[in-house]
């Protein structure tokens, strides 16, 4: 078992213990008075918190960005030879890029 599953099991066990020790009736107001078990109220709010946490802390796909900084002038449009991306770099810059 990895650390994440152990922590999840501990949290789940704690939630279950808290829920079962709070079984007495409670009055709850939600646009009117509701008489229900604390077990149901705590369980519903725990699930709502889990759903909200899932939405807030979900992993999002990383967007790929590309940079195109070729500057074409009108004379370049008539030329059909491709421009090398390192054509306007100094020798020191080319050496630095070759090391990668």
C-alpha positions in Angstrom: 0.0 0.0 0.0 1.3 3.4 -0.8 1.0 6.5 1.4 -2.0 8.0 -0.4 -4.1 4.9 0.1 -3.1 4.7 3.8 -4.1 8.3 4.4 -7.3 7.8 2.5 -8.1 4.7 4.7 -7.4 6.7 7.9 -9.7 9.6 6.8 -12.5 7.2 5.8 -12.3 5.3 9.1 -12.4 8.6 11.0 -15.4 9.7 9.0 -17.2 6.4 9.7 -16.5 6.6 13.4 -17.8 10.2 13.6 -20.9 9.4 11.6 -21.9 6.4 13.8 -21.4 8.2 17.1 -23.8 11.0 15.9 -27.0 9.0 15.2 -29.4 11.1 17.4 -32.0 13.3 15.9 -31.3 16.9 15.0 -33.2 19.8 13.7 -31.9 21.2 10.4 -33.1 24.3 8.6 -33.0 24.3 4.8 -35.8 26.5 3.6 -37.9 25.0 6.4 -37.3 22.9 9.5 -36.3 19.3 8.9 -36.0 16.7 11.7 -33.5 14.1 10.7 -30.6 12.1 12.0 -27.2 13.8 12.4 -25.8 10.8 10.5 -27.6 11.8 7.3 -26.7 15.5 7.7 -23.0 14.9 8.3 -22.9 12.3 5.5 -24.5 14.6 3.0 -22.2 17.5 3.8 -19.1 15.2 3.7 -20.1 14.1 0.2 -20.7 17.7 -0.9 -17.2 18.6 0.5 -15.7 15.7 -1.4 -17.4 16.7 -4.7 -16.4 20.4 -4.2 -12.8 19.3 -3.4 -12.7 17.1 -6.5 -13.7 20.1 -8.7 -11.4 22.5 -7.1 -8.3 20.3 -7.0 -8.6 18.2 -10.1 -5.6 17.9 -12.4 -6.1 19.8 -15.6 -4.5 19.0 -18.9 -1.5 21.2 -19.7 -1.9 23.3 -22.8 0.9 23.1 -25.4 2.1 26.5 -26.6 4.2 27.0 -29.6 6.1 30.1 -30.5 6.5 31.2 -34.1 8.7 34.2 -34.4 9.6 34.1 -38.0 9.3 37.6 -39.4 8.4 37.6 -43.1 8.6 40.7 -45.3 7.3 41.1 -48.8 10.6 40.1 -50.3 10.6 36.9 -48.2 7.2 35.9 -49.6 8.7 35.6 -53.1 11.6 33.5 -51.8 10.8 29.8 -51.7 13.8 28.6 -49.8 13.0 27.7 -46.2 14.5 29.8 -43.4 16.6 27.9 -40.9 15.6 28.6 -37.3 19.2 29.3 -36.3 20.2 31.4 -39.3 20.2 34.7 -37.3 22.0 33.4 -34.2 25.6 34.1 -33.3 28.2 31.3 -33.1 28.1 31.4 -29.3 24.3 30.9 -29.4 24.6 28.0 -31.8 27.2 26.3 -29.5 24.9 26.8 -26.5 22.0 25.2 -28.3 24.0 22.2 -29.6 24.9 21.3 -25.9 21.2 20.4 -25.3 
